[in-house]
Amino acid sequence: MKFLRSLLVLAPLAVALRLDRRGMVVYDGYKVFRVVAPANSAAEFEAQLESLEAIDLSHNHGHVDEAHFDIAVPPESLASFELLNLTSEVLTEDLGADIAREGPLAEYRSESDLVAAAALPSLSWFDAYHAYDDHLTYLKDIQSSFSSNSELITAGKSFEGRDIQGIHLWGSGGKDSKPAVYFHGNVHAREWITSKTVEYITYQLVANYANDTTVKGFLDSYDFYILPVVNPDGFVFTQTTNRMWRKNRQTRSGTSAVGTDINRNWPYKWDGEGSSTSPGAETYRGVAAGDTPENTGIRTLGDELAAKNGIKLYIDWHSYGQYILTPYGYSCTAEVSNQDKQDSLSKNTASAIAKPYGTRFTTGPTCATLYATAGGSNDYVTDVNKAEYGWAIELRDTGRNGFVLPPDQILPTSIESWEGMKYLFANM
Ligand SMILES: [Zn+2]
């Protein structure tokens, strides 16, 4: 555990990236390994990874008693990696081949011009990944099909000036009359399955409001605020330049490193254990608490919701690992006042998720279950916004495909998540 904690604040790995003709980073021949925490020191391990120019995919996933680190090793370093004799398993033989299997981004043809304005867009949206602009169009089309009970919203702007867009849905009580359910997708740019999943949940709420009394009950009880892509700059960058990008695209004076981890930037328990002060690190927390434009935007919206009718449920959607994580991330011993209820709700939500395909999710407080996080969203929303439930969910899978989840898993992942949410909305 000591090893795991110390690794979280490591300096960035030096990475020499190759680009293809379109300017995309090439991952052909990169092999992904899960390294079980080696017995040597963190500094030694860091030096080893740096010498390999390995990509740090998920250096902090894993139970505290079985810490492991997922790294992508470039082809030219594979022989050196073997010589290190680390305890490891191969997750992927060729990351580039996995990315190729993800397929080109599909084209979304908005049907709103072709059919009646009230028609829902097609579910074929969930058969492939799409460009960021198509996500905006799809959201707009969903909203048009439910125009008297929804509106498009924005939560400030990204560093590069994009609106952070979302949708607000309500039921029979009218707009802004109920406690909020507040969802964030894709705060980490490479976690593409998360925006698709929250869009599917949005779709199901809209599609079934009129004819399903259970779903009607959800919208009649809560105002839903759903932001599928809260890190639009990073998301676009994963589609134009580097599929493995995680952070935002913020530049800062005094460093050539780009990007701050928006989910280590929340102004609550910001400078504790579980974030990095190093600008090149994947968990770089920023110069000051809350100093990313994206955090300012989504935090301001959450603050407003908290002040208005309160936040019943907040979920920050992530991948990968298959976890439902309750507070806290900043401390492994602090407990929320409704811990027992959170435990039973998250366990039963996991059971509901398992129903369609048997996918197993692990549940528990973030720090005790997975790793320490400082400046994370669910701690802020729980303690500052006084949300009743402030969670993070890590979607499929457990490492085989990691962030590059094949398109044929978009729909199953979405369906099982919706099963979980139906349980949660009805029982929270
Ligand atoms: Zn994430």
Residues whose N, C-alpha, C, O or C-beta is under 5 A from the ligand:
A	BS01	ZN	H188 H318 S319
